[in-house]
Amino acid sequence: MTSNQISLVGLAPTLETPTDRYITVRRRTESLAGPLSPEDQSAQSMADASPTKWHRAHTTWFFETFLLTPFLPGYEVFDPAYSYLFNSYYEAVGPRQPRPQRGLLTRPSATEVGHFRAHVDTAMVKLLDGALTPEIIERLELGLAHEEQHQELILMDILHLFAQSPLSPAYLSTQPRTYVSPGSLQFSRFPGGIIEIGAVGADFAFDNERPRHQVYLAPFRLADRLVSNGEWMAFIEAGGYLRIEFWLSDGWAQARAEGWEAPGYWRREREGWSTMTLQGRHPVDPHAPVVHVSYYEAVAFAAWSGYRLPTEFEWEAATNLSAGTSTRQLFEEAWQWTSSAYAPFPGFRPGPGALGEYNGKFMVNQMTLRGGSLATPPDHSRSTYRNFFHPASRWMFSGVRLADDDRASEPTPENSFLDDVIAGLSANPKSLPSKYFYDEKGSKIFEAICELPEYYLTRTETALLSSIAMDLASRIPEGAALIEFGSGASTKTRIVLDAAPQVAMYVPIDISQSALSAATEILRETYPKLLVKPLVDDFTRAIDLPEGAKGHARVGFFPGSTIGNFPPEEAEKLLRRARTLLGEEALFIVGADVAKSPDVLVPAYDDAQGITAAFNLNILAHINLALGGTFDPEAFVHRAVWNADESRIEMHLESRRDHLVMVGEHGFQFAAGETIHTENSYKYVPAVFEAIAGRGGWTVLDRWISANPTFAIYVLKAQV
């Protein structure tokens, strides 16, 4: 037990008093120093770190300088020399020991620092037992929060020190926490708008958290968890540290100069990666959140992933709105880099005197982090807390949370699920767009449909693709970007990717975030050198491709006979839109079913097991879940019919009875026998499809047609 702890024995203030709060914080600092020898406490491993002994002394000097000297009559400083030794950066207080040379202070000893702490603690208890002015309370809260910051610095700095030792000593004798698989990365959607940011009310906050102000946020998406070590390993294996296209210029120079090939403290072992932790050196846990990465690395990983870092305002807004979402690991694992430079809020003014130097003077050349870490003291963090470090720093417990723009939620009429449903159910006859089949559940049901004996399309197209894969690959240019329209699970894509290793980038476009996330994760694991940049969007309306697609030859991929879901005039419009999106000299690989006997067609869309019926009915459940609809799926029955005049299979939902359905504030009356037209699947003879393609701006280069049941795959080239 340290002398400070001994001096406080017997003091038992009530839990509500400032004295108790002071004692609790001060004892925690000593408990953190407890496992360390005097030699451990005196060493300084780099210029940015400080010895534990110095942290203990500096936090004590703070209370002596800013509380005891001005407010406790008759107080005598413990040692006048300490004002020079343990001042950190307060220019108004006087000169100080240079930061890089704090490790040269062999005197005072760790024991003498303990005496200094005991001396100040005794005086502080006396001060706090007296009348407390608002200024004393304000400085006390600042001093305690300041000491909690140094408690985290103690752990950061001792870990860095121990990581330099060939012995890899453990600060803690316990084993590292074991993590379970975090599951695939998911994103929560946030609406944006005018948002209030910053601390509010009388509760303590640092000056850099104020004043509270308004910012505008576009709709955005935030990852439900932090990036894991396993995901970072995939980045490493894909050459992420060697591919300049992902890096900021300064970051690339820093990584090359310091030889970065992995996060801080990672080391290649014969059995795999190890990392230095507070429990010593251990194998990297692939399920744990990655820590000790710089801002530069965070930006590079986000670019490789096809996402970005959140702004600090998005992070704060999402945290305040996260109730009811799956967002986790906000405060307890790792500080999260944001894309926001550390700058003053509008209206910020540093306080008067030396304490005004606390934050404002550092608002340049640093980046903001939000959240908290495993080393952050309990109850120290909050949603408005702003941490900040230089972009190359990585000795702190810093991690990554990804973000993305939420273009699917932009409030435009042409991109609104609600508007499409209202328009379709208001029409006569009623209809619903088939693209809304593919929510998470619908996508899984469709995968089951593809396995049905009656559903010939998937296996026929897959077999045809496999047989012509090398022919297709021979037409794909080196370094091409493969853009898939309505990618879903991307299963057929692998046939093309396996045959065409020259493809450099894959851009799956799908309206289902869940299906896209799952497929993207699998493809990144299967093809670690392939740059995968998913685009959550309606492929019929997408107007731009992700950053990075420019400069690559573009090859569109549109399998599954999805083109058959569109009437001829709309198919032509879609092909023309794809021509614009893909650009000059583009190729477009399109799968299209061929007209055949209704004896083959109808069972494919109305199977004996009722899987297709469940798929059709699920669109009603999707509306209920996403739009607050009141559909009773039991009130409808699935119908599939062949319309010979239009050369198409039609899917309908037929009402079993008279009833009313609400969608939002809109009501729709259904009569018994009335139907909702949910899907068309046109079956084109080759001459008809080729004419549509020509009017849509494409020339047919190649065509392959399978044996019965017939199915066609076309290679189209953009017309000049």
NORZI-V554269 format. One record per helix or strand of 2 or more residues. SS is the DSSP state (hx for helix, st for strand). FROM is the first residue (numbers start at 1). TO is the last residue. Records with the same first field share a line. If there is no record, write none. Layout:
BEGIN
SS->FROM-TO, FROM-TO
END
This chain:
BEGIN
hx->3-8, 18-33, 38-42, 52-71, 82-86, 99-104, 110-128, 134-163, 207-209, 229-237, 240-242, 244-246, 249-258, 295-305, 312-320, 354-357, 360-362, 407-409, 413-415, 417-426, 434-437, 440-449, 456-475, 493-499, 513-526, 562-565, 568-582, 598-605, 611-627, 633-635, 686-695
st->187-190, 193-197, 213-217, 220-223, 266-269, 272-277, 280-283, 308-309, 335-341, 367-370, 387-389, 398-399, 402-405, 430-431, 481-485, 505-510, 531-532, 535-536, 554-558, 587-593, 636-643, 648-655, 659-663, 666-670, 675-682, 698-705, 711-718
END
